[in-house]
Amino acid sequence: MLADLEELVVCESFSADLDAVARSAQVVASMGARYLGMEPERIVVDGVTHLRWTFGAPRVLLLGHHDTVWPMGSLHTRPWSVTDGIARGPGVFDMKAGLVQMFHALASLPSLEGVCVLVTGDEEVGSDTSRALIEETARKCVATFVLEASADGGALKTGRKGTSAYELVVHGKAAHSGLEPEKGVNAAIEAAHLTLCLNEVAMDVNAGTSESWCTTVTPTVVTAGSATNTVPAQATVSVDVRVPTLAAQAHVDAALHALRTTVPGARLEVRGGPNRPPLEETSSAGLFRRAAALAQRQGLQPLASASVGGASDGNFTAGLGCPTLDGLGAVGGGAHADHEHVIVSEMLPRTRLLAALVAEVLR
């Protein structure tokens, strides 16, 4: 398993480099064919390479991705290594170890009839080219297992916030800021008002909810103006939204579209909207109970569950109503960070747990 993990990690797969993603897809395809006994279907959408293996009529979907956030050349500063039982390297935790565990788990089963494996190439950048493929596949299945890395301490991810992304674009009017500023319409001032309004939107949707699992409405990138001596004619506020429920997602969407300008003459354009629906705990509860019982039977430590703010492709499958359990991949930490790592001793137990879980649901 470590040799396989090294093979994946040393093939860099930065999402923005489509040639690198294609090379990575070839490595993943070869590894999958070796363990599953069949070449995958290669699906290229807008230059992004996705892989799918289907065995009979699909009932159980195993979902992962092979792209990473690490720019090409990251191996030079973060080389593959295994020291004192810890594996390191770009993408090792998110989520190449999960792919290795998945292939080995499936290879241990007597039959793969009813299994579908989908490994996408653009999860880290929003799954724009793979969302339709994910949803098409999940509609046929009774369960989805997501091989994303576990939460802290190895907890499975039973809840994920949904995501929305917006741009509030303010259209004003330029004027010389020294000679005749009064003839301009200052888009920057209006953007400032709107930024403050976002906190009110969050407070409104969170009324009566738990602070630890609340909706967040976060202004991120704010830009305005074209020159230091010109009244800004345009300003943009990027907004990151994380929601625990579909109702909260709809509430925020309506609130942002209801925003009004306060600077006379300014016009507001709201772009964007919901991206991933939330993975609500009701979608994962039954599968988590099964996983916990199997872990107990296998003599593993009691399984923990966690709800997390980050989204995954499991949000899409849960949003369709397909029961979804996430975080079944590597145990470790440091996703997207310099200390990204995998605890090697946990790889085999998690592989056996996944195999048992797939087999039970197929039965």
N, C-alpha and C positions, 0 to 999 in steps of 0.2 A: 504493500500500500504506500509506503514511503517512496519507493522508486517511482510509482505512478504519480504521486503528488509532486515529486521533483520534476517529472516530465511536463506536467501542466504549468508549474510555476515558472520554469525557465523559458517557457514560450510566452512572452509578454503579450498582453491583449488589451491595451488601452482602448476604451470605447470609441474615442474620436479617430483612431487610426484604423480605417476599414481593412487595409491590407493585413495589419497585425491581427485583427479579429478573424479574418479569413484563415490565416495561418493557424491560429489557435483552434478554430473550428475543425481544421483537418486533424490536429493532434487529438482533440476530444473525440472526433468521429472514429479515428483508428483505435483509440482506447476502448470506446464503447463497443465497437465491432468485435474486439478481442474478447470482451467479457459477456456480451449479449448474443454473440453468434450471428449478427446481422448488421449490414451497413445501414446507416440512418438515411432518412430522407433529408436532403440538403435544400433548405428554403432560403433564398436570397431576396430580401426586400430592401429596395433603395440602397443596395450595396452592403447590407448587414447580413451576415450568415447565421442562420438558426438551424438546429438539428432536431429531428424527431424520429423516434423509434416507436412503431406501433405493432403490438402482438395481438392479433385477433380483434374482436370488438372491445374497444377500450372502456374499462370501468374504473381503473385507478390511474391517476396522473401523478407522475413524479416530475417536479418542476425545478429548474435551476438556470443559471446563466454562467457564461464563460468569459464575459468581458469584465474588466476591472477599472478602477479609478486611477491607476498608477500610470503616469506618462512613460513613454518609451525611454529606456535607459535607466529606469529605476533599479534594475538588478545590479547596476554598478555600485550603488550606494546602499542597497538593501539586498545583498546576495542570499540565495537559497542556503539554508543551514539547518542542521539539527544538532542542538547542544543541550545536554542535560534533560532530554525528553521534550524539548520545545522546538517545534519547526517554525522557521521564519522565512519570509520572502514576500514580494508584492502579490497580493491576492490570495495568499495561503489560507487565510481565515474567511475572507469574503470573495469567492466561495469555492475555491478549487478543491479544498479538502472535502467539502460536501459532495462534489461530483465523484471523487474517488470512492467515498463511502457508499454512494448510491450504486455505482457500477459493481462493487464487490458484494453489496447486499443482494442485488438482483441476480448476480452470478451464482449465489448460493441456493436459489430457489429451484425446485424441481421443474416448475413450469412458469413461463411468463405470460401465459394466455390471459388477456384482459388488462395487460399493463401498457401504458403509454409513457414514454420518456420525452420530455421537451426541454432542450437546453438552448436558451436564447443568447443573442449577442449584443443586446442594448439595454439591459435592465438598469445599469448605472446611470443612464442618461434619459430615463423616463419611459422606455419600452414603446416608443412611438411606432416602430416598425413591427413589433412582435405582439402588441396587445390583441389585435384581431385573431392572430394565430392561437394565443393563449386561451382566449374566450371560446373560440371555435372548438378547441380540444376539450376544455373543461365542461362544456355543455353536455358532453356525452358521458361524463364520469360521475361516480357516486362519492368519490373522495379525491382530494388533492393533498399530496405531501410535498412541502417546499423544503428544499435542501439548503436554504440559507443557514448561516451560522446561528448557533444558539445565543440566548441572552446571557447575562452575567451568571456565572456559576453553573452553566449548562442548562438553564431553564429553557423549556420549549416556549415558543411565542404563540400565545393563544389569542392575542389581540394586537392589532396594529391600527394606528390612526390612518385615516384617509388623508389625501393631500389635494390641495387646490393651489393654483398659481395664477396670480393676476398682475396686470400692469394698469395702474391708474395714470392715464395720459392726460395732462392738462394742456389745453390750447389757449394761449394768451395772445398778446400783441407786442411786438418789439418796438422800442423807442430808445433814443439816446438818453442814457441815465443821468447825464449832466445837463443837457440843454432842455429837454422836454420829457422828463420821466412821467409826468401826469398824462401824457398821450399814450402811454403804454398800458398793457394789461399784464401784470406780473404773475407769470405762471408759477414761479418759485414760492411766492407767498401763498397761493392757493394750494400748492402741493404740501406746504407746511400745515395748513389747516386740515387737509385730508389725512395726513399722517397722524395727527392727534385724534382724529375721528376713529381711526382703526382701533384704538384702545377701547373706545366706547362700544364698538361692535363686539369685541371679545368679551367685555364685561356683561353685555346684554345676553349673549348666547350662553354664557357660563353661569348665569343666575341659578343658584340652587344645585350646582353640580360639584363634584369632588375636585379640589384643587390639583390633586395628583393625576387626574385623568381628564383634563379640561381641554377645551378648544383654544388653540393659539392662533392669533392673527398678527403676523410679524412683518413690519416694513423692513426691507433688506437693502436693496440698491436704490438710491435716490439720486437723480441727475436733473440738472436744470441749466439753461442758459448756453450762450455761445461765445460771449466775450465779456470782459470785466466792466466795460462801459456801455452795456446794452441791457435794457429791461428784458428778462427772459421771456421768449415767446412760447416756449414749451418746457414742460417738466414731466418727469416720469417717476412714479413710485412703484417699485416691485414689491409684491406682497406674497409671503409664504403662509399658507393656511394649513393647519393640522387639526383634524376633527375625529372624535371618537365614534360618532354615529352619523348615519345618513341624514337624520333630521338636522343635526348641527351643520352639516355640509350645505344643505339646502338653505338653512337660516342665514349663514354667512353670505352665500351667493346672492340671496335676495337683498341683504343689507348693503352689500357693496354696490349693487346696481341701483340702489335707492339713494346713494350719496348725492348731495347737491353742492354746487359751488357757492362760495360766499364773496369772492372778489368779483365786482361788476365787470361783465364782459368776458369772463373766463368760461371755457366750455370743458366738460369732463367726458372722456372716453374710457370705458371700462373694457379691457381686453382680458382674455383667458377665462378660466373657470375650473371646475372640478377635474382632477386628473385620475387619481385612484380612489375608489370608494373605500371606506374603512373595512378592516377585517374585524367584525364584532365577535365577542367571545361566544355568543350563541352558535356561531359557525364552527367553532373548534372544540366545543365542550365534549361532545360525544367521542371524537377521535382522541382527545387528550385522556379521557377516562380509560380507553382501551390501551393507549400507550403506557399509562401509569400501571395498569394491571400487568401488562407484559413485562415491564421493567422489574416489577416485584417478583414475578415468576423467574426471571433470569438472575435474580440476586443482586440487582443494581441498587444504587442509592435511590431513595424515593425521588420521583421526578417532580421538579418545580415548574411552575408556569409563570409567564410574565406578559404584560401588555407594554408595548413599546411605541415610541413616537415615530420611528422610521417606517416607511412603507416598503413593500416588495410586490412582486408579481402575484403573490398570494392574495393581495387585496382584490385583484381582478377576479380570481376564481371565486372567492367568498362573495363578492358583489353579485355574481350570477346565481348565488344560492347553492353552490357546490360546497359541501363541508370541507374545510381546509385547516390543516395543522402545519404550522411553520416552525422554523428553527431546528429542524431535524439534522442539520449538518454538523460542522465542527464545533468542538468545545475549545474555547480559548478567549481571545479578545483583541482589541486594538484595530477594529475594522477602519480602513481609510487612514490609519495613523502609523507613525514610525514604529510603534511597538506591536504591530499586527503579528499575531502568533497563534499556533495551534498546539494544544496539549496532546502529544502523540498517544499516550496511554488511553485516551478516551476514544480514539478512532475505532478500534475494534468493537468495544461494547456498543457504541452508537450504530455501527454497521449491523450488528446482530439484532439490535432493537428494531431498526428500520425493516430488516428482512422479515422479522416476525409480524410486524404491523401490516406490511403489505400482504403477506400470506393470509393473515386473519381476515382482512377486509375482502380479499378476493374470494375467500371461502364463504 
